[in-house]
Amino acid sequence: MNDSGQGTGSAAAPKRKDARRNQQTLLDAAAAVFVSSGVEAPVRDIAARAGVGMGTIYRHFPTRADLIVAVYRHQVEACAEAGPALLASRATPYDALKEWIDLFVDFLVTKHGLAAVLHPDNAGFDTLHAYFLDRLVPVCDQLLDAAAGSGEIRADLAGLELMRGVGNLCIGAENDPSYDARRLVAVLVSGLRREQ
């Protein structure tokens, strides 16, 4: 699909660096608004947070579903990229794991709202869920392996198991402001520590 409106017959040129940066700013703003206000938040709130007009959002994302899918993919990529970066920059692998889990919780709170909009009976939802698993399970495994290898945590838990446990603790958080999923997840993650 050629978005430039020029019928050149060749593949669309990659987006300019500033256009990619603008789109990333929109996605960051939308993700933050979705976390705080849910996926049905007004587009004007996203535009205000991003510092752009509503027309800019609609130019990048013509429908709410387009925006929701883009935010979902953006958050998956942010979580995937954060794992190795945290391992390289934190004092211990366990510190990296804890911080990554916090990012994952923010994503999950949004993801549950996204799932409600995207409808799990939709084939597109299945594709997004497979993408989520393919990108994030190996990152979680890497963090767990590093923390277990350093002797900080028990070594008998797989990434998918931990992600499911965290995911189950996050269910309902998007609809109940009094429910603190992050606090319960912190209890779960602290339970991974090896007894000294």
Rosetta blueprint (number, residue, H / E / L):
1 M L
2 N L
3 D L
4 S L
5 G L
6 Q L
7 G L
8 T L
9 G L
10 S L
11 A L
12 A L
13 A L
14 P L
15 K L
16 R L
17 K H
18 D H
19 A H
20 R H
21 R H
22 N H
23 Q H
24 Q H
25 T H
26 L H
27 L H
28 D H
29 A H
30 A H
31 A H
32 A H
33 V H
34 F H
35 V H
36 S H
37 S H
38 G L
39 V L
40 E L
41 A L
42 P L
43 V H
44 R H
45 D H
46 I H
47 A H
48 A H
49 R H
50 A H
51 G L
52 V L
53 G L
54 M H
55 G H
56 T H
57 I H
58 Y H
59 R H
60 H H
61 F L
62 P L
63 T L
64 R H
65 A H
66 D H
67 L H
68 I H
69 V H
70 A H
71 V H
72 Y H
73 R H
74 H H
75 Q H
76 V H
77 E H
78 A H
79 C H
80 A H
81 E H
82 A H
83 G H
84 P H
85 A H
86 L H
87 L H
88 A H
89 S H
90 R L
91 A L
92 T L
93 P H
94 Y H
95 D H
96 A H
97 L H
98 K H
99 E H
100 W H
101 I H
102 D H
103 L H
104 F H
105 V H
106 D H
107 F H
108 L H
109 V H
110 T H
111 K H
112 H H
113 G H
114 L H
115 A H
116 A H
117 V H
118 L H
119 H L
120 P L
121 D L
122 N L
123 A H
124 G H
125 F H
126 D H
127 T H
128 L H
129 H H
130 A H
131 Y H
132 F H
133 L H
134 D H
135 R H
136 L H
137 V H
138 P H
139 V H
140 C H
141 D H
142 Q H
143 L H
144 L H
145 D H
146 A H
147 A H
148 A H
149 G H
150 S L
151 G L
152 E L
153 I E
154 R L
155 A L
156 D L
157 L L
158 A L
159 G H
160 L H
161 E H
162 L H
163 M H
164 R H
165 G H
166 V H
167 G H
168 N H
169 L H
170 C H
171 I L
172 G L
173 A L
174 E L
175 N L
176 D L
177 P L
178 S L
179 Y L
180 D L
181 A H
182 R H
183 R H
184 L H
185 V H
186 A H
187 V H
188 L H
189 V H
190 S H
191 G L
192 L L
193 R E
194 R L
195 E L
196 Q L
